[in-house]
């Protein structure tokens, strides 16, 4: 049995206000091509298909187009909901879709109901665990009384292992795959990026990391939620997102895992790269340096995060950057030389000073040491005199 493991499509997501759907379709179409090129039997999508629980019609249209192409290429689809997806909306046509070989796993009450496939060696059971919030699991299955994400997933895996053991009584050659959207312990936080500055953190409110040992006893675990590919165990991996959704992901590889199951279980896992329609690049320097003709040619067609090191932030800096880097979307100002304002408190610094002197020092502070010009001082002096004259007439 040959399986492609992918996750975190986030259809409908924007990159600093810019739609990513056109680029995402390029990456997802490449997955369709992988299905054909490698004679894939099933595509497992481990959660966060949509970026919102209320996706727009265009998001459904894109999903339907890609899923339809995967089916035309000959692969069965198993898809679970993540913490971004709305499980009810995503799974409302699940029974109907199953007739077409598209299996939506969004119902917490059906955790131990696998998608059963067959190859020359016997059956393969693919279990899809939708994102589990302990409170929702208690409502769906009264036997569960836990309060943490670890307890919820442990409960789900016990149900799955019991079901698999029962099926092995009739089919000893049964192999098992589990898809789960969670934050598993062992993730390398220095190289991964789940967009935690932008991602809804699923470790809050009593939820916590899930030990990877929770998933013991299955042949392959297809994990979702982390946007960079990770290998926690030989049989437990994150595929990551197919597209870069933040600058934190600029160095992470984008692709899918190609998983081969043989008669005895997991045989091999290979990484298949996906195209990068637009890279994400961070550039740093003075505005003059960044606008030079030979500066950062790799960033001209990329999403750009610019850090300016000028002592003073130049006027219209972003507009000027976009004349060379049309996809510059963020700008930070970090002067190379920082003016030392000392340790005195604000009250100490303004004690005994006139309003004009306070304003003068304030401008020096926010301008990183540059004092007002004589023209500016004259303008401020006239403004203060006008205010004092108005107050004297009240």
KAGIHU-V590820 format. One record per residue. N is the residue number from 1. RES is the residue in one letter. OMEGA is omega as a letter, one per 40 degrees, with the letter a starting at -180 (none if undefined). NEAR is the number of other C-alpha atoms within 8 Angstrom. Layout:
BEGIN
n | res | omega | near
N | RES | OMEGA | NEAR
N | RES | OMEGA | NEAR
END
This chain:
BEGIN
n | res | omega | near
1 | X | a | 10
2 | X | a | 11
3 | X | i | 12
4 | X | i | 13
5 | X | i | 14
6 | X | i | 17
7 | X | i | 17
8 | X | i | 17
9 | X | i | 12
10 | X | i | 10
11 | X | a | 12
12 | X | a | 13
13 | X | i | 11
14 | X | i | 9
15 | X | a | 9
16 | X | i | 6
17 | X | a | 5
18 | X | a | 6
19 | X | i | 9
20 | X | a | 10
21 | X | a | 9
22 | X | i | 7
23 | X | i | 10
24 | X | i | 12
25 | X | i | 10
26 | X | a | 10
27 | X | a | 14
28 | X | i | 10
29 | X | i | 9
30 | X | i | 10
31 | X | i | 10
32 | X | i | 12
33 | X | i | 8
34 | X | i | 9
35 | X | a | 15
36 | X | a | 10
37 | X | a | 7
38 | X | i | 6
39 | X | a | 8
40 | X | a | 15
41 | X | a | 11
42 | X | i | 11
43 | X | a | 13
44 | X | a | 14
45 | X | a | 14
46 | X | i | 20
47 | X | a | 18
48 | X | i | 17
49 | X | i | 14
50 | X | i | 15
51 | X | a | 13
52 | X | i | 10
53 | X | i | 10
54 | X | a | 7
55 | X | i | 11
56 | X | a | 7
57 | X | a | 6
58 | X | i | 7
59 | X | i | 11
60 | X | a | 9
61 | X | i | 8
62 | X | i | 10
63 | X | a | 9
64 | X | a | 8
65 | X | a | 8
66 | X | i | 12
67 | X | i | 10
68 | X | i | 8
69 | X | i | 9
70 | X | i | 13
71 | X | i | 12
72 | X | i | 7
73 | X | i | 9
74 | X | a | 11
75 | X | i | 12
76 | X | a | 12
77 | X | i | 14
78 | X | a | 15
79 | X | i | 13
80 | X | i | 18
81 | X | i | 18
82 | X | a | 15
83 | X | i | 11
84 | X | a | 11
85 | X | i | 15
86 | X | a | 11
87 | X | a | 12
88 | X | a | 7
89 | X | a | 8
90 | X | a | 11
91 | X | a | 11
92 | X | i | 6
93 | X | a | 7
94 | X | a | 11
95 | X | i | 6
96 | X | a | 7
97 | X | a | 11
98 | X | i | 10
99 | X | i | 7
100 | X | i | 6
101 | X | i | 9
102 | X | a | 14
103 | X | a | 12
104 | X | a | 12
105 | X | a | 13
106 | X | a | 12
107 | X | a | 9
108 | X | i | 11
109 | X | a | 7
110 | X | a | 6
111 | X | a | 13
112 | X | i | 9
113 | X | a | 6
114 | X | i | 9
115 | X | a | 9
116 | X | i | 8
117 | X | a | 8
118 | X | i | 9
119 | X | a | 8
120 | X | a | 4
121 | X | a | 8
122 | X | a | 10
123 | X | i | 12
124 | X | i | 13
125 | X | i | 13
126 | X | a | 13
127 | X | i | 14
128 | X | i | 14
129 | X | i | 15
130 | X | i | 15
131 | X | a | 12
132 | X | i | 11
133 | X | a | 9
134 | X | a | 12
135 | X | i | 7
136 | X | i | 8
137 | X | i | 14
138 | X | i | 12
139 | X | a | 7
140 | X | a | 8
141 | X | a | 9
142 | X | a | 8
143 | X | i | 5
144 | X | a | 9
145 | X | a | 6
146 | X | a | 8
147 | X | a | 10
148 | X | i | 10
149 | X | i | 14
150 | X | i | 12
151 | X | a | 10
152 | X | a | 15
153 | X | i | 11
154 | X | i | 10
155 | X | a | 9
156 | X | a | 11
157 | X | i | 10
158 | X | i | 8
159 | X | a | 10
160 | X | i | 11
161 | X | i | 10
162 | X | i | 8
163 | X | i | 9
164 | X | i | 11
165 | X | i | 8
166 | X | a | 8
167 | X | i | 10
168 | X | i | 10
169 | X | i | 7
170 | X | a | 6
171 | X | a | 9
172 | X | a | 7
173 | X | a | 10
174 | X | i | 12
175 | X | a | 12
176 | X | i | 12
177 | X | i | 13
178 | X | i | 12
179 | X | a | 16
180 | X | i | 15
181 | X | a | 15
182 | X | i | 10
183 | X | a | 12
184 | X | i | 9
185 | X | a | 8
186 | X | i | 7
187 | X | i | 9
188 | X | a | 7
189 | X | i | 6
190 | X | a | 4
191 | X | i | 7
192 | X | i | 14
193 | X | i | 12
194 | X | a | 9
195 | X | a | 11
196 | X | i | 8
197 | X | a | 4
198 | X | a | 5
199 | X | i | 7
200 | X | a | 7
201 | X | a | 6
202 | X | i | 9
203 | X | a | 9
204 | X | i | 7
205 | X | i | 4
206 | X | i | 8
207 | X | a | 12
208 | X | i | 11
209 | X | a | 10
210 | X | i | 12
211 | X | a | 9
212 | X | i | 11
213 | X | i | 5
214 | X | a | 10
215 | X | i | 9
216 | X | i | 6
217 | X | i | 5
218 | X | a | 11
219 | X | i | 10
220 | X | i | 10
221 | X | i | 13
222 | X | a | 16
223 | X | i | 14
224 | X | i | 19
225 | X | i | 16
226 | X | a | 14
227 | X | i | 14
228 | X | a | 16
229 | X | a | 15
230 | X | i | 11
231 | X | i | 8
232 | X | i | 11
233 | X | i | 6
234 | X | a | 6
235 | X | a | 9
236 | X | a | 12
237 | X | i | 13
238 | X | i | 14
239 | X | a | 18
240 | X | i | 17
241 | X | i | 15
242 | X | a | 15
243 | X | i | 10
244 | X | a | 11
245 | X | i | 9
246 | X | i | 9
247 | X | i | 10
248 | X | a | 7
249 | X | a | 14
250 | X | a | 10
251 | X | a | 5
252 | X | i | 10
253 | X | i | 7
254 | X | a | 15
255 | X | i | 14
256 | X | i | 15
257 | X | i | 12
258 | X | a | 12
259 | X | i | 13
260 | X | i | 11
261 | X | i | 12
262 | X | a | 9
263 | X | a | 7
264 | X | a | 8
265 | X | a | 8
266 | X | i | 11
267 | X | a | 9
268 | X | i | 7
269 | X | a | 8
270 | X | a | 7
271 | X | i | 8
272 | X | a | 8
273 | X | i | 8
274 | X | i | 11
275 | X | i | 8
276 | X | a | 8
277 | X | i | 7
278 | X | i | 8
279 | X | i | 11
280 | X | a | 14
281 | X | i | 11
282 | X | i | 9
283 | X | a | 11
284 | X | i | 9
285 | X | i | 10
286 | X | i | 9
287 | X | i | 12
288 | X | i | 6
289 | X | a | 8
290 | X | a | 12
291 | X | i | 9
292 | X | a | 7
293 | X | a | 4
294 | X | a | 5
295 | X | i | 8
296 | X | i | 8
297 | X | a | 6
298 | X | a | 6
299 | X | a | 13
300 | X | a | 10
301 | X | a | 10
302 | X | i | 13
303 | X | a | 12
304 | X | i | 14
305 | X | a | 13
306 | X | i | 11
307 | X | a | 12
308 | X | a | 14
309 | X | i | 12
310 | X | i | 13
311 | X | i | 10
312 | X | i | 7
313 | X | a | 8
314 | X | i | 7
315 | X | i | 4
316 | X | a | 6
317 | X | a | 9
318 | X | i | 8
319 | X | a | 7
320 | X | i | 8
321 | X | a | 13
322 | X | i | 10
323 | X | i | 7
324 | X | a | 8
325 | X | a | 12
326 | X | a | 9
327 | X | i | 10
328 | X | a | 14
329 | X | i | 8
330 | X | a | 8
331 | X | i | 10
332 | X | i | 7
333 | X | i | 9
334 | X | a | 8
335 | X | i | 10
336 | X | i | 7
337 | X | a | 5
338 | X | a | 7
339 | X | i | 6
340 | X | a | 4
341 | X | i | 6
342 | X | a | 4
343 | X | a | 4
344 | X | i | 7
345 | X | i | 6
346 | X | a | 6
347 | X | i | 6
348 | X | a | 7
349 | X | a | 7
350 | X | a | 8
351 | X | i | 6
352 | X | a | 4
353 | X | i | 8
354 | X | i | 6
355 | X | a | 6
356 | X | i | 10
357 | X | i | 8
358 | X | i | 10
359 | X | i | 8
360 | X | a | 11
361 | X | i | 9
362 | X | i | 8
363 | X | i | 11
364 | X | a | 12
365 | X | a | 10
366 | X | i | 7
367 | X | i | 10
368 | X | i | 10
369 | X | i | 8
370 | X | a | 8
371 | X | i | 9
372 | X | i | 9
373 | X | i | 6
374 | X | i | 6
375 | X | i | 6
376 | X | i | 8
377 | X | i | 10
378 | X | i | 8
379 | X | i | 8
380 | X | i | 9
381 | X | i | 9
382 | X | a | 8
383 | X | i | 8
384 | X | i | 9
385 | X | i | 8
386 | X | i | 8
387 | X | a | 8
388 | X | i | 8
389 | X | a | 8
390 | X | a | 8
391 | X | a | 7
392 | X | i | 6
393 | X | a | 5
394 | X | none | 4
END
